[in-house]
Amino acid sequence: MRGVVASIEVVANLALSTDDGWKLLPGTVQMWCVPDTGTWRMPNLQCSVPGTTGDLRFIEQHEFFERYGVATPTFRRDSRYFWVVLYLTE
């Protein structure tokens, strides 16, 4: 069998910096197209606000602190995987 690469995307989650280290936030998966699987395409990108593809709900600062234990949040995108679409041929 042979395969033709249709698309390659980087898969990343949003992570929050806490006193216990970086914590992945659920429901924050983001994907973007890339031309190859070079590992340099998977850095930890610093972000000041979460850019999610799902529903976004704003919460008060005290609720954020109660939930995550930090008053001034620091976010980053953790790019860890590639999603490759192949078309298989004979």
N, C-alpha and C positions, 0 to 999 in steps of 0.2 A: 504494500500500500504506500501511497504517497500523500502528502498533505500540502495544502497551500495556505499560508498564513493570511487570514482575512483581516484581523485586527489584533493589536496588543494594547492593553490598558494597565496602568498602575492602579493597584487597589490600596487605599489608605484609610485609616481611622483617625479620628480626632482624639487626642490625649490631653488630660489635664494634669498639671504639676501640683502634687500635694506633698505634705510632710513625709508620706510613705513612698514617695517616688511618683513616676508617671502612671496615671490610671486611664485606661481606654474608656471612652464614653460610648455607651450603647447607642445604636441607631445613627451613627455618624459616618458611615462608609461613603467614601467619595471615590470616583474613578475618572481617569482622564487618559486620552489616547497618547501613545508614544510610538516612535518609529522602530524601537528595538528594545532588548531586555538588558541594556547596560545597567550595572548595579549603581552607577552614579546617578541614575534617575530615581533612586529611592532614598533621598535624604530625609532627615527629620526637619520639615519646614516649619519655621516659627510663625505663629498666627496670633493676632491680638483678639480676634473674635471668631467664634465657630461659624464656618460656612457649611451647613449641612444640606443634604438633598431631601431630607424628610421634613416633617412638621417642626416648626420653630415656635417655642413657647417662652415668653419672657417671664422671669421670676424676680422677686425682690432680692436685694443683696443679702438680707438675713436668712432667707430660705436657701440661697446658694451656699452660704457659710455653713448652715446646719447640715446640708446634704453632703458637701465635699470638704468642709473643714478649712477652707482658705477664703480670705477676704478679697484678695487681689488675684484673680485667676490669670494663669499663663497657659496658653494652649499651644499645641504643635500637631502637625499632621505626621503620623507614622506611616510611611510608605513601606509596605513589607512584602507585597505579592505582585505578581503579574497575572493578568487574565488574558489568555491567548485563545482566539477563535480560529480553529482550523477547518478547512474544507477537505475532507478525505476523498481521494480518488484511487482508482485501481492502477 
